[in-house]
Amino acid sequence: EWNLRVRRNEEHMRDGVTMRDPSTVYLDWNVTLATDVTLEPNVILRGGTSVGEGTVIGAGSQIIDSRIGARARVWASIVESSVVEDEATVGPMSHLRPGSVVGQAAEVGNFAELKNARLGARSKTHHVSYLGDAELGEGVNVGAGTITANYDGTTKHRTTVGDGAFLGVDTMIVAPRDIGKGARTGAGA
Protein backbone atom coordinates (compact mmCIF):
# COMPACT_ATOMS: atom_id res chain seq x y z
CA GLU A 1 0.00 0.00 0.00
CA TRP A 2 2.81 2.39 0.90
CA ASN A 3 4.52 1.87 -2.47
CA LEU A 4 1.30 2.43 -4.40
CA ARG A 5 0.48 5.54 -2.38
CA VAL A 6 3.94 7.03 -2.91
CA ARG A 7 3.75 6.31 -6.64
CA ARG A 8 0.27 7.86 -6.97
CA ASN A 9 1.18 10.95 -4.94
CA GLU A 10 4.34 11.44 -7.02
CA GLU A 11 2.27 11.25 -10.24
CA HIS A 12 -0.02 13.99 -8.97
CA MET A 13 2.90 16.16 -7.88
CA ARG A 14 4.53 15.81 -11.31
CA ASP A 15 1.19 17.00 -12.78
CA GLY A 16 1.30 20.23 -10.75
CA VAL A 17 -0.28 19.32 -7.39
CA THR A 18 1.44 20.60 -4.24
CA MET A 19 1.54 18.27 -1.26
CA ARG A 20 2.98 19.86 1.88
CA ASP A 21 3.67 16.43 3.42
CA PRO A 22 3.02 13.66 0.87
CA SER A 23 3.54 10.95 3.49
CA THR A 24 0.30 12.04 5.21
CA VAL A 25 -1.87 12.43 2.07
CA TYR A 26 -4.17 9.51 1.26
CA LEU A 27 -5.81 9.45 -2.19
CA ASP A 28 -8.07 6.77 -3.62
CA TRP A 29 -7.02 5.69 -7.08
CA ASN A 30 -9.94 7.37 -8.90
CA VAL A 31 -9.57 10.82 -7.26
CA THR A 32 -8.94 13.54 -9.85
CA LEU A 33 -6.91 16.67 -9.07
CA ALA A 34 -6.47 19.70 -11.33
CA THR A 35 -3.21 21.63 -11.58
CA ASP A 36 -2.29 24.06 -8.81
CA VAL A 37 -4.24 22.13 -6.16
CA THR A 38 -2.59 22.26 -2.74
CA LEU A 39 -3.05 19.41 -0.27
CA GLU A 40 -1.93 20.18 3.26
CA PRO A 41 -0.93 17.48 5.81
CA ASN A 42 -3.36 14.79 6.94
CA VAL A 43 -5.73 14.98 3.97
CA ILE A 44 -7.84 12.00 2.88
CA LEU A 45 -9.65 12.05 -0.49
CA ARG A 46 -11.84 9.04 -1.26
CA GLY A 47 -14.05 7.62 -3.98
CA GLY A 48 -14.95 9.70 -7.02
CA THR A 49 -13.76 12.99 -5.55
CA SER A 50 -12.56 15.73 -7.90
CA VAL A 51 -10.80 18.97 -6.95
CA GLY A 52 -10.61 22.03 -9.23
CA GLU A 53 -7.68 24.22 -10.18
CA GLY A 54 -6.13 26.44 -7.52
CA THR A 55 -8.07 24.90 -4.64
CA VAL A 56 -6.53 24.34 -1.21
CA ILE A 57 -7.56 21.31 0.82
CA GLY A 58 -6.48 22.19 4.33
CA ALA A 59 -4.96 20.05 7.03
CA GLY A 60 -7.21 17.44 8.58
CA SER A 61 -9.84 17.37 5.81
CA GLN A 62 -11.64 14.25 4.58
CA ILE A 63 -13.55 14.42 1.31
CA ILE A 64 -15.59 11.48 0.03
CA ASP A 65 -17.31 11.18 -3.37
CA SER A 66 -17.56 14.97 -3.74
CA ARG A 67 -16.80 17.68 -6.26
CA ILE A 68 -14.78 20.69 -5.11
CA GLY A 69 -14.63 23.60 -7.57
CA ALA A 70 -11.79 25.90 -8.57
CA ARG A 71 -10.12 28.34 -6.16
CA ALA A 72 -12.10 26.91 -3.23
CA ARG A 73 -10.83 26.11 0.26
CA VAL A 74 -11.78 23.23 2.54
CA TRP A 75 -10.06 23.34 5.91
CA ALA A 76 -10.18 20.72 8.70
CA SER A 77 -13.64 19.55 7.61
CA ILE A 78 -15.56 16.52 6.35
CA VAL A 79 -17.35 16.64 2.98
CA GLU A 80 -19.47 13.64 1.96
CA SER A 81 -21.24 13.23 -1.41
CA SER A 82 -21.56 17.00 -1.80
CA VAL A 83 -20.56 19.86 -4.11
CA VAL A 84 -18.47 22.88 -3.17
CA GLU A 85 -18.60 25.37 -6.03
CA ASP A 86 -15.86 27.74 -7.23
CA GLU A 87 -14.35 30.15 -4.69
CA ALA A 88 -16.41 28.77 -1.79
CA THR A 89 -14.89 28.14 1.63
CA VAL A 90 -15.65 25.34 4.07
CA GLY A 91 -14.29 25.13 7.59
CA PRO A 92 -12.68 24.85 9.92
CA MET A 93 -14.59 22.06 11.64
CA SER A 94 -17.54 21.95 9.23
CA HIS A 95 -19.47 18.89 8.09
CA LEU A 96 -21.20 18.65 4.72
CA ARG A 97 -23.39 15.57 4.76
CA PRO A 98 -24.68 13.90 1.59
CA GLY A 99 -26.67 15.97 -0.86
CA SER A 100 -25.30 19.36 0.14
CA VAL A 101 -24.25 22.13 -2.25
CA VAL A 102 -22.22 25.19 -1.26
CA GLY A 103 -22.70 27.85 -3.94
CA GLN A 104 -20.08 30.02 -5.58
CA ALA A 105 -18.16 32.17 -3.08
CA ALA A 106 -20.41 30.96 -0.24
CA GLU A 107 -18.97 30.30 3.22
CA VAL A 108 -19.57 27.46 5.67
CA GLY A 109 -17.66 28.12 8.88
CA ASN A 110 -16.85 26.90 12.37
CA PHE A 111 -18.93 23.93 13.52
CA ALA A 112 -21.55 24.41 10.80
CA GLU A 113 -23.34 21.36 9.42
CA LEU A 114 -25.33 20.98 6.20
CA LYS A 115 -27.40 17.93 5.31
CA ASN A 116 -29.19 17.71 1.96
CA ALA A 117 -29.06 21.50 1.82
CA ARG A 118 -28.17 24.13 -0.76
CA LEU A 119 -26.43 27.33 0.29
CA GLY A 120 -26.71 29.90 -2.51
CA ALA A 121 -23.92 32.00 -3.97
CA ARG A 122 -22.28 34.41 -1.50
CA SER A 123 -24.39 33.13 1.40
CA LYS A 124 -22.74 32.59 4.78
CA THR A 125 -23.36 30.18 7.62
CA HIS A 126 -20.91 30.02 10.49
CA HIS A 127 -20.84 29.54 14.24
CA VAL A 128 -22.53 26.29 15.29
CA SER A 129 -25.36 26.22 12.78
CA TYR A 130 -27.33 23.32 11.28
CA LEU A 131 -29.11 23.46 7.93
CA GLY A 132 -30.91 20.21 7.13
CA ASP A 133 -33.20 19.71 4.13
CA ALA A 134 -32.97 23.41 3.30
CA GLU A 135 -32.69 25.63 0.23
CA LEU A 136 -31.10 29.03 0.89
CA GLY A 137 -30.93 31.67 -1.83
CA GLU A 138 -28.09 34.00 -2.72
CA GLY A 139 -26.56 36.42 -0.24
CA VAL A 140 -28.25 34.94 2.83
CA ASN A 141 -26.65 35.51 6.25
CA VAL A 142 -27.20 32.74 8.79
CA GLY A 143 -26.60 33.89 12.38
CA ALA A 144 -24.78 31.89 15.06
CA GLY A 145 -26.75 29.00 16.52
CA THR A 146 -29.37 28.98 13.75
CA ILE A 147 -30.93 25.62 12.89
CA THR A 148 -33.59 24.16 10.68
CA ALA A 149 -35.69 21.70 12.69
CA ASN A 150 -36.38 19.46 9.72
CA TYR A 151 -37.60 16.25 11.38
CA ASP A 152 -40.90 15.93 13.23
CA GLY A 153 -40.22 12.41 14.47
CA THR A 154 -41.84 10.81 11.42
CA THR A 155 -41.10 12.87 8.32
CA LYS A 156 -38.35 15.19 7.06
CA HIS A 157 -39.56 18.62 5.91
CA ARG A 158 -37.84 21.32 3.78
CA THR A 159 -37.12 24.93 4.57
CA THR A 160 -36.62 27.60 1.92
CA VAL A 161 -34.99 30.97 2.53
CA GLY A 162 -35.10 33.69 -0.14
CA ASP A 163 -32.25 35.74 -1.54
CA GLY A 164 -30.76 38.33 0.79
CA ALA A 165 -32.52 37.11 3.93
CA PHE A 166 -30.92 37.72 7.33
CA LEU A 167 -31.39 35.03 9.98
CA GLY A 168 -30.53 36.40 13.43
CA VAL A 169 -28.58 34.61 16.15
CA ASP A 170 -30.33 31.54 17.59
CA THR A 171 -33.11 31.44 15.00
CA MET A 172 -34.92 28.09 15.07
CA ILE A 173 -36.80 27.39 11.86
CA VAL A 174 -39.39 24.65 12.34
CA ALA A 175 -39.96 23.10 8.91
CA PRO A 176 -41.81 23.15 6.67
CA ARG A 177 -41.23 26.86 6.41
CA ASP A 178 -40.68 29.46 3.67
CA ILE A 179 -38.81 32.63 4.56
CA GLY A 180 -39.12 35.31 1.91
CA LYS A 181 -36.59 37.28 -0.08
CA GLY A 182 -34.95 39.96 2.06
CA ALA A 183 -36.74 38.83 5.24
CA ARG A 184 -35.12 39.25 8.67
CA THR A 185 -35.44 37.38 11.93
CA GLY A 186 -34.39 38.76 15.29
CA ALA A 187 -32.11 37.08 17.79
CA GLY A 188 -33.78 34.10 19.45
CA ALA A 189 -36.61 33.90 16.93
Legacy VTK file of the C-alpha trace (Angstrom):
# vtk DataFile Version 3.0
C-alpha trace
ASCII
DATASET POLYDATA
POINTS 189 float
0.000 0.000 0.000
2.810 2.388 0.897
4.525 1.870 -2.468
1.304 2.430 -4.403
0.483 5.538 -2.381
3.937 7.025 -2.906
3.749 6.315 -6.642
0.273 7.859 -6.971
1.177 10.955 -4.944
4.344 11.436 -7.024
2.273 11.249 -10.243
-0.025 13.985 -8.973
2.898 16.158 -7.877
4.533 15.814 -11.313
1.193 17.003 -12.781
1.298 20.232 -10.747
-0.278 19.322 -7.388
1.442 20.602 -4.244
1.536 18.271 -1.259
2.983 19.860 1.883
3.668 16.432 3.416
3.015 13.661 0.874
3.540 10.946 3.490
0.299 12.041 5.213
-1.866 12.426 2.074
-4.175 9.509 1.258
-5.806 9.447 -2.189
-8.071 6.773 -3.616
-7.016 5.695 -7.083
-9.940 7.368 -8.896
-9.574 10.821 -7.257
-8.937 13.544 -9.855
-6.906 16.668 -9.067
-6.466 19.698 -11.331
-3.215 21.634 -11.578
-2.286 24.057 -8.813
-4.244 22.127 -6.162
-2.594 22.255 -2.739
-3.046 19.406 -0.272
-1.930 20.184 3.258
-0.933 17.485 5.809
-3.359 14.792 6.940
-5.730 14.979 3.966
-7.837 12.001 2.881
-9.646 12.048 -0.489
-11.836 9.041 -1.259
-14.046 7.623 -3.979
-14.953 9.704 -7.015
-13.763 12.990 -5.551
-12.556 15.728 -7.902
-10.799 18.972 -6.954
-10.612 22.030 -9.232
-7.678 24.215 -10.176
-6.132 26.439 -7.525
-8.067 24.899 -4.639
-6.529 24.342 -1.206
-7.561 21.311 0.822
-6.482 22.189 4.330
-4.964 20.047 7.034
-7.207 17.444 8.582
-9.836 17.370 5.811
-11.642 14.253 4.585
-13.550 14.422 1.306
-15.591 11.484 0.030
-17.314 11.181 -3.370
-17.560 14.971 -3.740
-16.796 17.683 -6.262
-14.775 20.685 -5.115
-14.625 23.599 -7.574
-11.788 25.902 -8.572
-10.123 28.338 -6.157
-12.103 26.912 -3.227
-10.834 26.115 0.259
-11.776 23.231 2.539
-10.063 23.337 5.915
-10.184 20.724 8.698
-13.641 19.545 7.611
-15.560 16.524 6.345
-17.348 16.642 2.984
-19.471 13.635 1.960
-21.235 13.230 -1.407
-21.559 16.998 -1.799
-20.564 19.857 -4.107
-18.470 22.882 -3.175
-18.597 25.372 -6.034
-15.860 27.738 -7.229
-14.352 30.154 -4.688
-16.413 28.770 -1.791
-14.887 28.140 1.630
-15.646 25.345 4.068
-14.287 25.126 7.592
-12.678 24.851 9.920
-14.591 22.061 11.640
-17.539 21.954 9.234
-19.474 18.894 8.091
-21.199 18.654 4.721
-23.392 15.572 4.765
-24.676 13.899 1.587
-26.669 15.967 -0.864
-25.297 19.363 0.141
-24.249 22.132 -2.249
-22.216 25.186 -1.260
-22.697 27.846 -3.937
-20.079 30.017 -5.582
-18.157 32.168 -3.081
-20.415 30.964 -0.237
-18.972 30.298 3.225
-19.567 27.462 5.673
-17.665 28.116 8.879
-16.849 26.899 12.373
-18.927 23.934 13.519
-21.550 24.415 10.802
-23.335 21.362 9.419
-25.326 20.982 6.203
-27.402 17.928 5.313
-29.188 17.712 1.962
-29.063 21.505 1.821
-28.167 24.127 -0.757
-26.429 27.330 0.288
-26.709 29.905 -2.510
-23.916 31.995 -3.969
-22.284 34.414 -1.503
-24.388 33.130 1.397
-22.738 32.592 4.777
-23.364 30.176 7.624
-20.907 30.023 10.493
-20.837 29.539 14.242
-22.527 26.294 15.294
-25.365 26.215 12.783
-27.332 23.324 11.278
-29.109 23.462 7.931
-30.913 20.213 7.128
-33.205 19.715 4.133
-32.967 23.406 3.296
-32.686 25.634 0.235
-31.097 29.034 0.890
-30.928 31.667 -1.827
-28.093 34.002 -2.718
-26.557 36.416 -0.242
-28.249 34.940 2.834
-26.648 35.515 6.251
-27.201 32.742 8.794
-26.597 33.886 12.385
-24.782 31.893 15.060
-26.747 28.997 16.516
-29.371 28.978 13.746
-30.928 25.625 12.889
-33.592 24.157 10.678
-35.686 21.701 12.688
-36.376 19.457 9.721
-37.603 16.245 11.379
-40.900 15.932 13.231
-40.220 12.408 14.466
-41.836 10.813 11.421
-41.097 12.873 8.319
-38.346 15.186 7.061
-39.556 18.623 5.909
-37.844 21.319 3.785
-37.122 24.934 4.575
-36.617 27.596 1.916
-34.991 30.969 2.526
-35.105 33.691 -0.136
-32.247 35.744 -1.536
-30.756 38.334 0.787
-32.520 37.113 3.930
-30.915 37.721 7.330
-31.388 35.027 9.982
-30.532 36.402 13.425
-28.583 34.614 16.146
-30.335 31.539 17.588
-33.110 31.440 15.005
-34.922 28.090 15.070
-36.803 27.394 11.857
-39.385 24.651 12.338
-39.955 23.099 8.910
-41.809 23.151 6.667
-41.230 26.862 6.408
-40.682 29.457 3.671
-38.810 32.631 4.562
-39.119 35.309 1.906
-36.594 37.278 -0.082
-34.951 39.963 2.055
-36.744 38.832 5.239
-35.117 39.253 8.668
-35.436 37.377 11.929
-34.394 38.755 15.287
-32.109 37.084 17.793
-33.780 34.095 19.451
-36.614 33.897 16.928
LINES 1 190
189 0 1 2 3 4 5 6 7 8 9 10 11 12 13 14 15 16 17 18 19 20 21 22 23 24 25 26 27 28 29 30 31 32 33 34 35 36 37 38 39 40 41 42 43 44 45 46 47 48 49 50 51 52 53 54 55 56 57 58 59 60 61 62 63 64 65 66 67 68 69 70 71 72 73 74 75 76 77 78 79 80 81 82 83 84 85 86 87 88 89 90 91 92 93 94 95 96 97 98 99 100 101 102 103 104 105 106 107 108 109 110 111 112 113 114 115 116 117 118 119 120 121 122 123 124 125 126 127 128 129 130 131 132 133 134 135 136 137 138 139 140 141 142 143 144 145 146 147 148 149 150 151 152 153 154 155 156 157 158 159 160 161 162 163 164 165 166 167 168 169 170 171 172 173 174 175 176 177 178 179 180 181 182 183 184 185 186 187 188
